[in-house]
């Protein structure tokens, strides 16, 4: 969501610079008869508009706290009192300007901070013009001031509604994007990470210092053939729950293929990792009681201790899958991947 807001601030900066330059051009081309009644000189007003446009454009490009950035961007609304009060003899009849301003801000601003800046500045300016009506040189009816304030109230009400709907729609889109992202990175059947989700995990330690443990259910497809897909799925989930209870603390738990799981963990201190995994293999293979069926599970475990491992996580996972196939073919319950195994794999690839 913060990225959406920052991109919006970027466009507000573009918009402000454009509008300030257009305003400066309008003041520059204003007739002398009009400008002579202004409280500020032409050069001062033009300088203010140009500098304000550049300032807002610069702030919109800066990386800072979003709320602080919104406060600073809201300063562009100071153009309302500067231009309105400067041309006080003509400002009393600009009934529609403030209402249009509120509608415009409601559509371009995600933060309501800018909306409140616009409301306070525009209303304060309107009241100042009303209280100084005796300086107005054009003939107007006193009810024009009430019309101005009434239009401001209407504009504020409509703008807040539009802004509310705008923010609600953005929040819904953001929630949907988060939901789609979470769905894309999690396995629907088991609720753990899938292969894509594993690739997105940021580990607190270098990956070469972490152990990748691959666990493959050798009779995964036979379970569906003999008992049906529903029991196959229940056995897989029961196996995952048993693993979570038996495993030491881990960094990530993912399902990378149908019956293949991967756990990323730190190496247990003063413990032979292979012995731990052999014991784990025995505990996981204890039969599961599912809907009255006594279900046996055969598993293979491959341990990648990170020795000589590549920095490419996808490549390392692929090596783990290759080793799991070897372990199943050689009927090894537990197998380790080390630097020697990786060199042997490289020689096989070159020979092929």
N, C-alpha and C positions, 0 to 999 in steps of 0.2 A: 504494500500500500504506500510505503514511503517513496518508492520509485515513481508511482503514479503522481503523488503530490509534487515531487521535485520536477517532473516533466511539465506539470501544469504551471509551476512557478516560472519555468523557463519560457513558456508561451506568454505568461503575464508580462515578463520582462520585454519580450518582443513587442507586445501590444502597447505597453507603456511608452517605449521609445518611439514607436510610430506615431502615437497620438500626441506626444509632447512636441515632436517635430512638426506635425500638422498644425497644432495650436500655435507654435512659434511662427509658422508661415502665415497663419491667419492674422495674428497680431501685427506682423511685419507689413501686411498689405492693408491694414485698417486705415481708414482716412484720418487725416490730421484733426478734423473737427471732432471726431469721436475720441481719439486718443488724448486730446487736450483736457478732457473732463476726467480722465483717470487719475487715481491717487498715486499711482506708480508710473514711471516713465516707460516708454516702449522698450528701451534697451534692457531695463531691469526685468520686465515681464518675460521678454524673449530669453534672456540669460537664465532666469529661473526655470523656465520650461525645458530648455535644452539640457541644463545641468541635472535637473530632476530626472529626465528621460535616461541620460547616461548612467546616473546613479542607480536607478531601478534596474536597468539592463545589466549592470555590473553585479548587483546583489543577487539577481536571479541566476547568475552563473556560478556563484560561490557555493561551496559545500559547507553548510552550517546547520545548526538545529532548525528543523522545519518551522517551529513556532516563531523563533526569533526572525527567521527569514520572512515569514508572513507579516510580522509587525513592521519590518523595514520596507517591504514592498507596499504596505498600506500607506506609507508616507506619500505615495504618488497622488493620493486623494487630496493633499494640501493644495492641489491646483484649483480645487473648487472655491475656497475662500480667496485665494490670491487673484483669480480672474474675476470672480463675482463681485467682491468688495471693491476691487480696483475700479471696476466700471459700475459703481453703485447707482448712478442715474438710470442705467438700463437694466440692472440686475433684477429689479422687482417684477418684471414681466416674464422671466424665464421659468414659467410654471412647470414645464414638462422635463426640464433637464435632469433634475434630481431623481425623478421617478425612473427615467431611462437609465440613469447611472446605477440604481439599485438592481434593476433587471439585468443589466450587463454584468455586474459583479456576481450576481447569483449564479450566472451561467458559467463564468470562467474561474471562479474561486472554489476550491475544495474546503479551505479553512474558513469558518464563519468569522474569524478575527477581522478579515478584510471587510466583511459585510457590516460589522459594528462600527468600524472606522468610517465607512461611507455614511452610515446613518447619523452618527454623532456630528461629523463634520458638515454634512449637507444641511441637517436641521439647524445646527448652531448658526451656520451662515444665513439661512433663511430668516431666522429670528432677528439676527443683527440687521439685515436689510429692512425688515419690518419696523424695527425700532428707530431706524434712521430714515424713515419714509419722507421726512420733511426735506431731505436733500435731493429727492427725486425730481428731475426736471421735466419728465414726461407726465402727462395727465393720465392717472389711473384711478380706478374705483377702489375704496378700502377693502371691498370684498375680494379683490384680486389676491390679497395676502392670505385670506382664508382659503381661497382656491388653491394657492401654492401649497399651503400646509396640508390641506385635504388630499391633494394629489400625492404629496410625499407619503402620507399615511397609507394611502392605497398602494403606492409603489412599494413601500416597505413590506406590507402584508403579502402582496403577490410575490415579491422577491424572496421572502423567507420560505414561502411554500415551494417555489421553484427550486430554491437552494436545498431545501429538505429532500425533495424528490431526487434531485441531482446527486446528493451525497448518498441517499439510500440506494440508488441504482449502482453507484460506484462501489459501495460496500458489498452489494449482492454480487457484482461481477468479480470483486476481489475474493469473496468467500468461495465462489464457484471455481475460480482459478486455483485457489489453495486446495479445494476438495479434489479437483481434477489432478493436481500435482501429487497429492497424497495417494490417490487411487493408482496413479501411474507408477509410483515407486513402492507400493505394497502389494504383496501377493493376496489376491482376493479370497482364496480358499483357506489360508492359514493365518492371515493377518500380519505376518512378519514381512521383512523387506524382500523385494525381489531383486533381480540382477541389476536393474537400473537404479533402484534405491541404494544398493550397496555401493555402486560407483559414485553416488553423491555424498556419502558419509565423509565427514571431516574427522579424522582420528587425531587425538591430542598428542600422539607420539609418532615419530617416523615409522613408516610401515615396515621397514626392515627389522625393527625392534619388536614387531608384533607377530604372533603365530596365526597362521591361517589353517583352520581345521576343516577338512571336508568329510562329510558323513553321507554315505550312499546306502539306501535301502535296496538291497540286491533283488529281493522278491517283490518289489513295489508293483510291477505290472501284473504279476501272478495273483496278487491280492484282489485286483479288480476282476480277474478272470474267474477266480474261485468263489469270491464272496460278494462281488459287486462294487461299483464305484463309491457308493455311500460308505460302506465299511472301510474301503481303501482310504477314503478321506479321513474317517475317524481315527484309523490307525496312525496315519501321518500326523494328525494333530496331537494324538496321545503321545507319540514318540517325541514330538517337539516339546510338549509340556514336561515329559520326563527328563529330557536333555536340559531344559532350563533349571530344573531342580537339582540336577546332579553336577552341572558344570560349575567351575569357578567363575568369578566375575568376568564378563566378556564385554567387548566394545561394540559388536554388531552380530546379528543373527539373521541370516538370509536364506531364502530358497532360490537356488540358481538354476535348477532343472526340476523335472517332475518329482523324482524321489531323491534328489540330492540337496543337501543342506550345507551351509558354510557358516562357520563361527570364527570371528576374529577376536583374539584375546591376548593378554600379556602372558609371558612365560611364567609359570608358577615357580617361585623361589625354592631352591634346594629340593626340587622334586624332579624325578625323571619323567619327562612329558610322555614318553612312549608307554611307560608302566601305567600312568594315570589313564591314558586313553584305552589301554587294553582292559583295565578294570571297568571303565565306562562302557566299553563295547559289550562286556558281559551283562552289565546292569540294564542296558538298553534292549538287549536281546531277550530278556525275560518275557514270557508270553503275555499278550494283552487280552483282557476279557472284554469283548465288544459284542453286544447284543446276543449273548449266550454262546458266542464263538470263542474258541481258544486259539488265538492267532499268534503264530511265531513270526519273528522278523529277523532276517539275516542282514547284518550291516558291515560295511567296510569303512575304515577310517584312515585318512591320509593327513599327515601333519607336515605343514610347510613351516620350518623354523626361521625362514627369512634369510638363511645363509646363501649368499650369492644371488639373492632375489633381484628381479628387475624393479625399477620404479614405476613401471606400467602396471597398474592394478588389474586391468582386463587381461593382460598377458599372464599375470600371476594366477588369476582364477582359472584361465584356460589350462595352465600347467597342472593345476590341482585336479581338474577334470580328467586330464590324460592319466595322471597317477592313479586316480580312482578306478579307471578302466583296467589299468595294469594290476592293481591290487585284487580286483574281482577275478581277472583271468588267472592269477597266480594263487588264488585262494588265501590271500594274506588278510588277516583280520585288521592289522594295523601296519601302516607303511609310512616311512618318513621321506620327505623330500629334502635333500641337502645339495651342496655345491656339486658333489660328484654326480648325483642324479641329473642335475641340469646340464652338466658337460656331456653326459651320455646322450641326453635328448638332442643336444646340438649336433653331435656326431651322427645321430640317426637322421636328422633333417638333412644334413649335408650329403649323407650317403643316398638318401632318397632323391 
